[in-house]
Amino acid sequence: MTSNGRLPLSRFTVLDLTAHRAGPTCVRQLGDWGANVIKIEAPDRINKDKGGIIGARHGFDFQNLHRNKRSLTINLKTEEGKKIFFQLVEKVDVIVENYRSAVKHRLGIDYEPCAKVNPRIVYASIAGFGQDGPYSERGGYGVVCEATSGLREITGDPDRPPPRTATPLTDYIAGTYGAFGTVMAILERQRTGHGQIVDTALYEGAFSFMEPHVPAFQQLGIIASRAGPRLPGSAPNSIYPTRDDSFITITAASEAVFRRLALVMGREDMITDPRFSSAVARAKNVAACDDAVAAWTITKDAVALETQLETAKVPAARIYSMADIFADPHYKARNMLVDVVDDVLGNVTVAGVVPKLSRTPGQIRWVGRDTGADTREILSHELQLSDEEINALIESGVIASSAAVNSNDEH
């Protein structure tokens, strides 16, 4: 199969059967590290504005979510389409899917038939509630799973309903765990020669962020609840208003850091005040402590205040907007804002690759492609089908190829 020899996962080929957010995020991360990703979509997706995900094809999101993937169309509801699919399964290393169990069983593309064709296959399934258990057939959108995980219950202010973040957080968490689990299964296969199922559940990914609250409930019966911007048991450790209608986060709970904060505030009296003279005392008097800090920060502009606190060695940061991120030199130096070219939108900026490797860093080789853009190339190079065979498959509706066929010299 084709590959990019400079990247850590370049020897591996992935069939991407995912939609929505968590699954495509998982595969996108594998593609960033060089995996040869073949994204399989239904032929009827061609000429539609949605490329199998939430977000229009040229609505800024598609380019990033489906970068480093090639697009192949197959009608998996046809016998000929399934034949092509299993010919690919024989050759690839990984399948990533987020179908409902009933759908993949009905199509006959679940783990058992794939493993029969290729016992070394790593079969990564991403679902709301996993592949077994009483909730396994429940709909698993990120917001539903976040609610079930307990994470939503501890998010927001205590006097208001729990809000959602303005990004599909649970999907991104599950996608990252899915990619991590897939690489673990590949490493295990190199040791044993055997493939396996990687079972990633959205609710479990979100629940893993609840780790400190699990023993607290089991041992003491403490039920974690919303604490607003504060970190319970730690003060000062919150966000504070600034004169220019912005906010800054300050964390100064330790004795040494709190002393430095009090000095830069001109409030030496707080160092010896019994309410604030120790971390325990400050945690008991968190409201009074935060009020004192806020009374000082509100007299400062955010940028100047951030600089002043940095000079005083007090951990602090302005609450960044996207405009702040684009203007920040650190983001630029770390290559976290990457300019790519889309055939319709022109120059598009997308988020960079995480984490950073010193010798073999990940790459954004191309942005998301139109549905079916690589159908001919993939079937010709991977399965050695002739032009006549490909044309016949197009005529029969088993596959489809978009008008603008993209190619890449690295394949």
C-alpha positions as CSV (number, residue, x, y, z in Angstrom):
1,M,0.0,0.0,0.0
2,T,1.1,3.6,-0.5
3,S,2.8,5.5,2.3
4,N,4.8,8.5,3.3
5,G,8.1,7.1,4.5
6,R,9.2,10.0,6.7
7,L,6.5,9.7,9.4
8,P,6.0,7.2,12.3
9,L,2.8,5.6,11.0
10,S,3.8,5.6,7.3
11,R,3.9,1.8,7.1
12,F,0.3,1.4,8.0
13,T,-2.9,1.8,6.0
14,V,-6.2,2.7,7.6
15,L,-9.8,2.3,6.2
16,D,-11.9,5.2,7.6
17,L,-15.6,4.2,7.9
18,T,-16.4,7.1,10.3
19,A,-18.7,10.1,10.3
20,H,-19.7,13.0,12.5
21,R,-16.8,14.0,14.9
22,A,-15.2,11.5,17.2
23,G,-14.3,8.9,14.5
24,P,-13.0,11.4,12.0
25,T,-10.9,13.0,14.7
26,C,-9.3,9.6,15.6
27,V,-8.4,8.9,12.0
28,R,-7.2,12.5,11.3
29,Q,-4.7,12.0,14.1
30,L,-3.5,8.8,12.6
31,G,-3.2,10.6,9.2
32,D,-1.2,13.4,10.8
33,W,1.5,10.8,11.7
34,G,1.7,9.4,8.2
35,A,-0.9,6.7,8.0
36,N,-2.2,6.0,4.5
37,V,-5.8,6.8,5.2
38,I,-8.6,5.7,2.8
39,K,-11.8,7.4,3.7
40,I,-14.8,5.3,2.4
41,E,-18.1,7.1,1.7
42,A,-21.2,6.2,-0.2
43,P,-21.3,7.2,-3.9
44,D,-24.4,9.3,-3.3
45,R,-22.3,11.7,-1.2
46,I,-20.8,13.2,-4.4
47,N,-22.1,16.6,-5.2
48,K,-23.6,17.0,-1.8
49,D,-22.4,19.8,0.5
50,K,-21.8,17.5,3.4
51,G,-18.9,15.2,3.2
52,G,-20.2,12.7,5.6
53,I,-19.7,14.9,8.7
54,I,-21.3,17.7,10.5
55,G,-20.1,20.8,8.6
56,A,-20.3,21.8,5.0
57,R,-17.6,20.6,2.6
58,H,-16.4,24.2,2.2
59,G,-17.5,25.4,5.6
60,F,-13.9,25.7,7.1
61,D,-14.3,22.6,9.2
62,F,-14.0,19.8,6.6
63,Q,-10.5,20.8,5.5
64,N,-9.1,20.2,9.0
65,L,-11.1,17.2,10.1
66,H,-10.4,15.2,6.9
67,R,-6.9,16.3,6.2
68,N,-4.3,13.7,5.1
69,K,-7.1,11.4,3.9
70,R,-7.9,10.1,0.4
71,S,-11.6,9.7,-0.5
72,L,-12.9,6.4,-2.1
73,T,-16.6,5.8,-2.7
74,I,-18.1,2.3,-2.4
75,N,-21.7,1.3,-2.1
76,L,-21.4,-1.2,0.7
77,K,-25.0,-2.3,0.3
78,T,-24.1,-4.1,-3.0
79,E,-22.3,-7.5,-3.2
80,E,-19.7,-6.0,-5.6
81,G,-19.1,-3.1,-3.2
82,K,-18.5,-5.5,-0.3
83,K,-16.2,-7.5,-2.5
84,I,-14.0,-4.4,-3.1
85,F,-14.2,-3.6,0.6
86,F,-12.9,-7.0,1.7
87,Q,-10.2,-6.9,-1.0
88,L,-9.0,-3.8,0.7
89,V,-9.4,-5.3,4.2
90,E,-6.9,-8.1,3.2
91,K,-4.2,-5.5,2.6
92,V,-4.8,-2.9,5.3
93,D,-3.7,-2.7,8.9
94,V,-6.5,-0.8,10.6
95,I,-10.3,-0.2,10.2
96,V,-11.9,2.6,12.2
97,E,-15.7,2.8,12.3
98,N,-18.5,4.3,14.3
99,Y,-21.5,2.6,12.9
100,R,-24.3,1.4,15.2
101,S,-23.9,-2.3,15.9
102,A,-27.0,-3.2,14.1
103,V,-25.9,-1.4,10.9
104,K,-22.4,-2.9,10.7
105,H,-23.8,-6.4,11.4
106,R,-26.4,-5.9,8.7
107,L,-23.8,-4.8,6.2
108,G,-21.6,-7.7,7.2
109,I,-18.5,-5.5,7.9
110,D,-18.2,-6.0,11.7
111,Y,-15.0,-7.4,13.3
112,E,-15.6,-11.1,12.7
113,P,-15.8,-11.2,8.9
114,C,-12.9,-8.6,8.7
115,A,-10.7,-10.7,11.0
116,K,-11.5,-13.8,9.0
117,V,-10.1,-12.1,5.9
118,N,-7.2,-10.5,7.8
119,P,-6.5,-11.9,11.3
120,R,-3.9,-9.1,11.8
121,I,-6.5,-6.4,11.5
122,V,-6.8,-3.8,14.2
123,Y,-10.5,-2.9,14.3
124,A,-11.2,0.3,16.1
125,S,-14.8,1.0,17.1
126,I,-15.9,4.3,18.5
127,A,-19.4,4.5,20.0
128,G,-21.3,6.5,22.6
129,F,-21.5,3.7,25.2
130,G,-19.1,1.1,23.8
131,Q,-19.6,-2.3,22.2
132,D,-21.3,-4.1,25.1
133,G,-23.3,-3.4,28.2
134,P,-27.0,-2.4,28.6
135,Y,-26.4,1.0,26.9
136,S,-24.5,-0.2,23.9
137,E,-27.4,0.4,21.5
138,R,-28.2,3.9,22.8
139,G,-27.6,6.9,20.6
140,G,-24.2,8.2,21.5
141,Y,-23.8,11.9,20.6
142,G,-21.1,13.7,22.5
143,V,-23.5,15.9,24.5
144,V,-25.5,12.8,25.6
145,C,-22.3,11.0,26.7
146,E,-20.9,14.0,28.4
147,A,-24.1,14.2,30.5
148,T,-23.8,10.5,31.4
149,S,-20.1,10.8,32.3
150,G,-20.6,13.3,35.1
151,L,-18.4,15.8,33.4
152,R,-21.3,18.2,32.6
153,E,-22.5,18.1,36.2
154,I,-19.3,19.8,37.4
155,T,-19.1,22.3,34.6
156,G,-20.2,25.9,35.1
157,D,-21.5,28.1,38.0
158,P,-23.2,26.5,41.0
159,D,-26.3,28.7,40.7
160,R,-26.9,28.0,37.0
161,P,-27.7,24.9,34.9
162,P,-24.6,23.1,33.7
163,P,-23.6,24.6,30.3
164,R,-22.0,23.0,27.3
165,T,-18.6,24.1,26.0
166,A,-18.7,25.8,22.6
167,T,-16.8,22.9,21.0
168,P,-17.6,19.1,20.8
169,L,-15.2,18.3,23.7
170,T,-16.3,14.7,24.4
171,D,-15.9,13.8,20.7
172,Y,-12.4,15.2,20.7
173,I,-11.5,13.3,23.9
174,A,-12.9,10.0,22.4
175,G,-11.1,10.6,19.1
176,T,-7.8,11.0,20.9
177,Y,-8.3,7.9,23.0
178,G,-9.3,6.0,19.9
179,A,-6.1,7.0,18.1
180,F,-4.0,6.1,21.2
181,G,-5.7,2.7,21.6
182,T,-5.2,2.0,17.9
183,V,-1.5,2.7,18.1
184,M,-1.3,0.5,21.3
185,A,-3.0,-2.4,19.3
186,I,-0.5,-1.9,16.5
187,L,2.4,-2.2,18.9
188,E,0.9,-5.3,20.4
189,R,0.4,-6.9,17.0
190,Q,4.1,-6.3,16.2
191,R,4.8,-8.5,19.3
192,T,2.2,-11.2,18.8
193,G,1.1,-11.0,15.2
194,H,-2.6,-10.8,16.3
195,G,-5.1,-8.0,15.7
196,Q,-7.9,-7.1,18.1
197,I,-10.8,-4.7,18.7
198,V,-10.2,-1.3,20.1
199,D,-13.4,-0.4,21.9
200,T,-13.6,3.4,22.6
201,A,-16.7,4.8,24.3
202,L,-17.4,8.5,24.3
203,Y,-18.9,8.5,27.9
204,E,-15.8,6.7,29.2
205,G,-13.4,9.2,27.6
206,A,-15.3,12.0,29.3
207,F,-15.6,10.0,32.6
208,S,-11.8,9.6,32.7
209,F,-11.6,13.3,33.4
210,M,-13.6,12.7,36.6
211,E,-10.8,10.6,38.1
212,P,-10.2,12.6,41.3
213,H,-13.9,12.6,42.2
214,V,-14.3,8.8,42.1
215,P,-12.4,8.0,45.3
216,A,-13.8,11.1,47.0
217,F,-17.3,9.8,46.6
218,Q,-16.4,6.1,47.4
219,Q,-14.5,7.0,50.5
220,L,-16.2,10.1,51.8
221,G,-19.6,10.3,50.0
222,I,-18.6,13.7,48.4
223,I,-20.5,14.4,45.2
224,A,-18.6,16.7,43.0
225,S,-20.6,19.8,41.9
226,R,-20.2,22.9,39.9
227,A,-17.6,25.4,41.3
228,G,-17.6,28.1,38.6
229,P,-14.2,29.4,37.8
230,R,-12.7,28.4,41.1
231,L,-10.7,25.2,41.8
232,P,-12.2,23.8,45.0
233,G,-9.8,23.7,47.9
234,S,-7.3,26.1,46.3
235,A,-7.1,29.9,46.6
236,P,-6.5,32.2,45.0
237,N,-7.1,30.1,41.9
238,S,-9.8,31.6,39.6
239,I,-10.4,34.1,36.9
240,Y,-10.5,37.8,37.7
241,P,-11.8,40.9,35.9
242,T,-9.6,43.5,34.3
243,R,-10.1,47.2,33.6
244,D,-10.5,46.7,29.9
245,D,-13.5,44.3,30.2
246,S,-11.3,41.2,29.9
247,F,-10.4,38.4,32.3
248,I,-7.2,36.9,33.7
249,T,-6.6,33.6,35.4
250,I,-4.3,33.6,38.4
251,T,-3.2,30.5,40.4
252,A,-1.3,31.3,43.5
253,A,-2.3,28.8,46.1
254,S,1.1,27.7,47.3
255,E,2.7,29.7,50.1
256,A,5.7,31.0,48.0
257,V,3.5,32.1,45.1
258,F,0.9,33.7,47.2
259,R,3.5,35.7,49.0
260,R,4.8,37.0,45.6
261,L,1.2,37.8,44.5
262,A,0.5,39.7,47.8
263,L,3.7,41.8,47.3
264,V,3.0,42.7,43.7
265,M,-0.5,43.7,44.7
266,G,0.9,45.9,47.4
267,R,-1.1,43.9,50.0
268,E,1.7,42.7,52.3
269,D,-0.9,42.6,55.1
270,M,-2.5,39.6,53.5
271,I,0.6,37.5,54.2
272,T,0.1,37.7,57.9
273,D,-3.7,38.0,57.9
274,P,-5.1,34.9,59.7
275,R,-7.7,34.4,56.9
276,F,-5.0,34.2,54.2
277,S,-1.8,33.2,56.0
278,S,-1.9,29.5,54.9
279,A,-3.3,27.5,52.0
280,V,-5.8,25.9,54.4
281,A,-7.0,29.3,55.7
282,R,-7.3,30.7,52.2
283,A,-9.4,27.7,51.1
284,K,-11.7,28.3,54.0
285,N,-12.0,32.1,53.1
286,V,-11.9,31.8,49.3
287,A,-14.6,34.4,48.7
288,A,-12.7,37.1,50.7
289,C,-9.4,36.1,49.1
290,D,-10.8,36.3,45.6
291,D,-12.5,39.6,46.3
292,A,-9.2,41.1,47.4
293,V,-7.5,39.9,44.2
294,A,-10.3,41.0,42.0
295,A,-10.3,44.5,43.6
296,W,-6.7,44.8,42.4
297,T,-7.0,43.2,38.9
298,I,-10.0,45.4,38.0
299,T,-7.6,48.4,38.2
300,K,-5.3,47.0,35.5
301,D,-5.5,46.3,31.7
302,A,-5.2,42.6,30.9
303,V,-2.0,42.7,28.8
304,A,-0.1,44.9,31.2
305,L,-1.3,42.9,34.2
306,E,-0.2,39.6,32.6
307,T,3.3,41.1,32.0
308,Q,3.5,42.4,35.6
309,L,2.5,39.0,37.0
310,E,4.9,37.1,34.8
311,T,7.7,39.4,36.0
312,A,6.8,38.7,39.6
313,K,6.8,34.9,38.8
314,V,3.1,34.5,39.6
315,P,1.4,32.0,37.1
316,A,-1.2,33.9,35.2
317,A,-2.7,34.3,31.7
318,R,-5.2,36.4,29.9
319,I,-8.3,34.5,28.7
320,Y,-7.5,34.3,25.0
321,S,-10.0,34.8,22.2
322,M,-9.3,33.4,18.8
323,A,-8.0,36.9,17.8
324,D,-5.5,36.7,20.6
325,I,-4.3,33.3,19.5
326,F,-3.8,34.5,15.9
327,A,-1.7,37.4,17.2
328,D,0.3,35.4,19.7
329,P,4.0,34.8,18.8
330,H,4.2,31.5,20.7
331,Y,1.4,29.9,18.6
332,K,3.3,30.9,15.5
333,A,6.7,29.7,16.8
334,R,5.2,26.4,17.8
335,N,3.6,26.0,14.3
336,M,0.1,25.7,15.8
337,L,-1.5,27.8,13.1
338,V,-0.8,26.2,9.7
339,D,-1.7,27.8,6.4
340,V,-3.0,25.3,3.8
341,V,-4.5,25.6,0.4
342,D,-8.1,24.5,-0.5
343,D,-9.2,24.3,-4.1
344,V,-12.3,26.4,-3.4
345,L,-11.5,28.5,-0.4
346,G,-7.9,29.2,-1.2
347,N,-5.7,29.8,1.8
348,V,-7.1,28.3,5.0
349,T,-5.6,28.3,8.4
350,V,-6.0,25.1,10.4
351,A,-4.8,23.9,13.8
352,G,-1.3,22.3,13.9
353,V,-0.3,18.8,14.8
354,V,0.0,17.7,18.5
355,P,2.3,16.5,20.1
356,K,5.6,17.6,18.7
357,L,8.2,15.0,17.9
358,S,11.8,16.2,17.6
359,R,12.9,13.8,14.8
360,T,9.7,12.8,13.0
361,P,7.1,15.5,13.5
362,G,3.6,15.0,12.2
363,Q,2.6,16.8,8.9
364,I,-0.4,18.2,7.3
365,R,0.1,16.9,3.8
366,W,-3.2,18.1,2.3
367,V,-6.6,19.2,3.4
368,G,-9.9,17.3,3.2
369,R,-10.8,16.3,-0.4
370,D,-14.0,16.1,-2.3
371,T,-16.0,12.8,-1.9
372,G,-14.7,10.3,-4.4
373,A,-11.7,12.4,-5.5
374,D,-9.3,9.5,-5.2
375,T,-11.6,6.6,-6.2
376,R,-9.8,5.9,-9.5
377,E,-6.3,6.3,-8.0
378,I,-7.0,4.0,-5.0
379,L,-8.6,1.2,-7.0
380,S,-6.0,1.4,-9.7
381,H,-2.9,1.4,-7.4
382,E,-4.2,-0.5,-4.4
383,L,-6.2,-3.2,-6.1
384,Q,-4.7,-3.0,-9.6
385,L,-8.1,-2.6,-11.3
386,S,-8.0,-1.5,-14.9
387,D,-9.7,1.6,-16.3
388,E,-12.3,-0.6,-17.9
389,E,-13.1,-2.4,-14.6
390,I,-13.3,0.9,-12.8
391,N,-15.6,2.4,-15.5
392,A,-17.8,-0.7,-15.3
393,L,-18.1,-0.3,-11.5
394,I,-19.0,3.4,-12.0
395,E,-21.7,2.5,-14.5
396,S,-23.2,-0.1,-12.2
397,G,-23.3,2.4,-9.3
398,V,-21.0,0.4,-7.1
399,I,-18.5,3.3,-6.9
400,A,-18.4,6.9,-8.0
401,S,-15.6,9.3,-8.9
402,S,-15.9,13.1,-8.5
403,A,-15.1,15.3,-11.4
404,A,-12.0,16.8,-9.8
405,V,-9.7,13.9,-9.2
406,N,-6.9,14.9,-6.8
407,S,-3.5,13.3,-6.9
408,N,-0.4,13.7,-4.7
409,D,3.1,13.0,-5.6
410,E,3.7,11.4,-2.2
411,H,1.4,8.5,-3.1
